[in-house]
Amino acid sequence: MKAAQKILSDLAQKKYAPIYFLIGEKETFFVDQIADYIENNVLNDEEKGFNQQILYGKDVTMDDVVGAAKRFPMMAEHQVIIVREAQALLRSLDALESYAKQPQPSTILVFCCKYKKPDARKAAVKQIKKTGVYYQTANIYENQVLEWIPDFLAKKQYSIDTKASKMLVDFIGADLSKLNKELEKLMQILPLGSRITPDAVEENIGISKDFNNFELINAIVHRDEVKAQQIADYFTQNAKNNPLILSIYQLFNFFNKLMIYHSLSDKSNPNVSRELGVPNFFIKDYVKAAKFYPMKKVSLILAHLKELDLKSKGVDTGKFSNEGLLKEFLVKTMR
């Protein structure tokens, strides 16, 4: 995320590179964000007519791209060429090497490569890294997303409750493109400057503020078995939006981190945050849970979760239906 923000910061200061090779093998949000910024901000509307081209990798050859990049801009300092679906040109990447050695200084050439990445050993890739910007989105984790959401919204003059952020991440996952769509939806509905609350998420996104995996884990942490079983019942009645596999993932993630917490000799907030990979405001949940669930109990819970995962896939389900498996797990965990 920091690398993408550095690129965007440089662009905002008009520090342009002649080549941007943007790769999103799994996460494509920052590829689009950087390319869209260049498309919308480098040239003014009058300059775009003669000096901005959007090409598609499936419709052009690398020679076509290089030929266009060598041209000079007309009545502007730069020309912008954005190649979308550039993954279709990876087989002919060698044809870019010569241009990458001496790129046209007045051209800003952008490649958007999604779901595939080039062979890093190729000479063209090594040359792009020397003369341009070679950016590949790293794997993004839940804790990073939870920190990204409020920062992203702050730039749009919105804010968000911690619980609302967690509801979105638990439901959607660490997919910034999908999260961005839902956040954009909320920002279109809510007045500028609004704080996004759990109620707003429930009303506009369709995620229950009271019956979700965040609240399930919270009930377990506080040993509130009645609430936990109520949530399990709700999940059963709304299985399409609350798949068991997602609950298993969230529960395993929490108890696995709780096991790590127990093993730490240094339980200061900075160290816990670093070792568990969670923002500071969630540390209190692990402190609380550790009192009710000692290491031996957590080890047993993790074993029960592995068993639950197998049963959810049809292995040795016994007398319980798939709908009753979570309730069975909760009884084993909280008693």
N, C-alpha and C positions, 0 to 999 in steps of 0.2 A: 504494500500500500504506500509506503514512504517513497519508493522509487517513482511510482505513478504521480504522487503529489509533487515530487521534485520536477518532473517533466512539465506538469501543468503550471507550476510556479515559474519556471523558465519561460514558458510560452507566454504567460501573462506579462512578463517583463520584456517580451519581444526578443528573447534569446532563441533564435531558430537554428535548428540543425538542417543540413541538406537532405538527410535521409532519416526517416523514422520507420523502423521495422518492429511492429507491435504484434506480440504473440499471446493469444489466450487459449492455451491447450484445453483447459477445463473452465476457467472463469474468464468471461469475455467483457465484463463491465468496463474495466479500465481501458481496454482496447478501443471500445466505442467512445468512451468519454474523451480520450485524448484526440482521436480522429475527429470527433464532432467539434471539439474546441477549435482545432485547426481549420476545419471547414467553415465555421461560423465567425471566426474572429481575426484571422490573419489578413484577409482582404476585405475591403468595403464592398458594398453592393455594386457600385459602378465597375470596380476592378474585376469582380468575379466573372462577368460575362466573357471576357477574353482570356482570363488568366487562371481559371479554376476548372479542373476536370475531375469527374468521378468515373473511374474505370472499374470493371469487374473482371477478376482473374479468369473466369471461365470464357470471357468474350475476347480477350486480347492475349498476345504473346509477350514474353519478356522483352523482346526486341521492340515491340510497339511501345511498351512502357518507357524503355530507355530512350527511344527516339523522341517521345513527347517530353521527357525530362531534359533533354539537351537544348530545347528551344529557349528563346529568351522571352521574358514577359513583355507585354505591350502596355505602355503608359502606367507601369506599376513597378515597385521594387522587387516583387516576387511573383512567381506563379506557383500554384498549389496543385499537385496531382495526388489524388487519393485512390489507392487500389484496394477495393473491397474484395472479399473472398480470395485473398492473395494466396491461400493454401493451394489453389489450383495451379499456381505457377512454381511451386517448390521444385518440381522436377527440372525446371530450366533455370534454377537459381544461379548456375555457373555463368549465365549470360549477363548477370548483373555485376560480376566482379570487376570488370574493367571500368564501368561507370562509377562504382563505389570507390575506386582509387582516386578518381578526379571528378567528383560530382559537380554539377553546375551550381555555383554559389547562389544564384538567384532563384533556384528551384527548391521547393519544399516537397519532397517525394515521400508519401506515406503508404506503407504496406500494412493492411489489416489481415492478419493470419489467424484464423480461428480453428480450434479443435485439432490442429496438427502443428508440429513444429519442424523447422528445418534441421538438417544434420549439422550440428555445431562444428564439425570438423571441416566443413567446406570453406574454401578460401574466400568465397563471397561473404560468408558470415563473419569471418575474422576481419575482413576489410570494412564491413559495415560498422563493426564495433570501434574501429579506429576513426572513421570519418563521420559517423552518424550516431544515432541513438538506437540501440538494440534493447528492447524491453520485452521481458517475458513475465506474465503474471504468475506469481508464486501461489502455492496452495494457501487458501484463506481459511482460518479457523474461527469457531464460534466466538471466542473471546475477542478476536480482532473485529468481528462484525459488530459486536455489542458496543465497542468503542467507536466504530466508524459511523453508526447510525446517528448519534447525537451531533457529531462533528458535521456530517453531511447536511443534517437538518438546520444546524446553526447558520450555515452559509446561505441557506434559503430563508432565514429569519423565522424558523420554527424551532420548537423544543419538544422533548418527549419524555414521558415517565419511564423509569427503569423497567417497571413491570410490562409496559406496553412494548418496549424493545424486545424483552425476553419472549413475550407472546409471539411476536412476529418471527423471531429467529427459531423458536421451537417449532413453529408451524411450517415455515418456508425453508429453513436451513440456511447454511452459509452461502447462499446464491445471491450475489449482489445485484445481478440483473433483475431477478424476480423481486427482490426486496425493493429495489429502486422503483419498479412499476407500482408496487403497493404504496410506497411512500409518496410517489407522485400523485396517486389517486387521492390519498388523504389530503395532500396539500391543495389539490384542486377543489376539494369539498370544504375544507376548513379555512377561515379567514387568515390572512397574513399575520404572522406573529403569534398564532395559536400554539398551545401546548397539546401535544397528542397524548391522549389518556387511554387507559384500557377500555373505557366506555366507547371512545371513538373508534378504536380498533375493532371492537366487537360489533358495533353498529354498521361500519362501512366495509370491513374485510370479512366479517363472518366468523371470527374466532371468539369463542366464549371467554369472557374475562374471568369467570369463576371456575370453569371446567376445562382445564388444559394441562399440559404436562408440567408447566411451571408451577401451577397450583397443586398438582399431584405430588411433586417433589417437596413442595413447601409443607404439605400435610404430613408427609412421611417424616420430614425433619422435626416437626413439632409433635410427632406421635399422635396425630389426630386421625384415628382410624375411621371414624364415622365419615369425615370429610373425604378421606382417600377412597373409601368404598363408594361414596356418592359420585365421585369423579369417574371411577371405574364403571359404574352403571351408566353414566352419561356417555362414556366412550363406546359402550356396547350398543346404545341406542343410536349413536351417531358415528358408526364405524367407518364410514367413507371418509369423513374429515378427521378421524382420529385413529389411524391404523395402529394396530398393536405393535408392529415392527418399529414404529417411530417412538412409542413409549418405551420399549425395551432399550432402544439406542440411548434415549435421554437418561433413563435410570442407570444404565451401565456406565455412562459417561460420568454421572454424579458420584456413584459409589466407587468407581475406580479412582476418581480424584480424592474422595474421602479416605481411601486406603493410603494414597500418597501423603495426604495430610497427616495421618497417624504416624507415618514413618519419618516425618520431618523433625529434626532436632531444633531447628530454628523456626519457630512459628510466628515470627514477626510478620506484620501485614505485607511489607515489600517482598519478603522471601516467599511467603505463601502465594502471593499473586504471581510471582515469577515461576515457581515450581508447578503450580496447578494450571497456569495459563488462564486465570480468571481475573476480571476487574476487581478492584478493591471492595466495591459495594456488595459483592457476593461472598466475601470471606466469612462474614458473620453466619451464613448458612452452614458452612463447614465446621465452624467452632461449635455451633449449637448441635449439629448432627453427631459430632464426635462424642458428646456427652451421653447420648442415647444409644449410639452404635459403636462400641469398641472395635478394635481391629479384628478380633476373632469373629464377631458378629458380621462385620463387613465382608470378611472372607467367605462366610457362609452365604450371605446375600448375593455375592457375585456368582457363587456356584448355582444358587437358585435362578439367577438371571440367565445363565447359560442353559439351564434346564428349561426355563420358560421359552427361550429362543428356539430350542429344538422342538418343544411341544407345539409352538405356534406354526411350525413347518410340518406338523403332522406326525412327529416322532413320539411314540409312546404317550399319547394324550390321556389314557386312562379314562376315568369317569367324567372328566371335565370337557365341556365343549370349548371351542376357541374363545368364546365370549367369557367363560368363567375362569380362564387361565390367569388373567391379571388379578382378579379377586383372590384366587388361591395364593398367588405370590404375595399379595399384600398381607394376608393372614400370617404367612410364614415370616414375613419381614418385621411386622409390627407387634408380634406377640412373643 
